[in-house]
């Protein structure tokens, strides 16, 4: 197996120390699997995961988030009627599953609904106000800042 070395990136990227284990985990994770799913981008901060869970009822499904990890589980209890059936071909999978999604910081689940055999999970990235870009005021020697005025113009005006 190939080992990826991300140490050159960390020389100029501060606070991304969790990225390397996440990328290595994604590299090892097998694509595809059961149940099939889509990940949609609705806009810059809205996402939707849609999973095909035909045969599962609401009480058979579970959704949990913990430490930026979204886990979707499904478990059907087999009843006696289903055990007594004889199949020529059984192509509809109803086996238990667990699907995990690594969420970025500030992404949270806002809605989940089951309709027509599809489980829709809506996600939103809500960046706190303190994390949003802001303009930093630069003050001159006098401690005053006038936008668009150079330091020399400010000093001349102050002396007059």
Secondary structure, DSSP 8 states (H G I E B T S, - for coil): ------HHHHTT-TT-TTHHHHHHHHHHS-SS-SS-EEEEEEETTEEEEEEE-TT--GGGEEEEEETTEEEEEE-----HHHHH---S---S----EEEEEE--TTEEEEEEEEETTEEEEEEEE---GGGS--------TTS---TT--HHHHHHHHH-
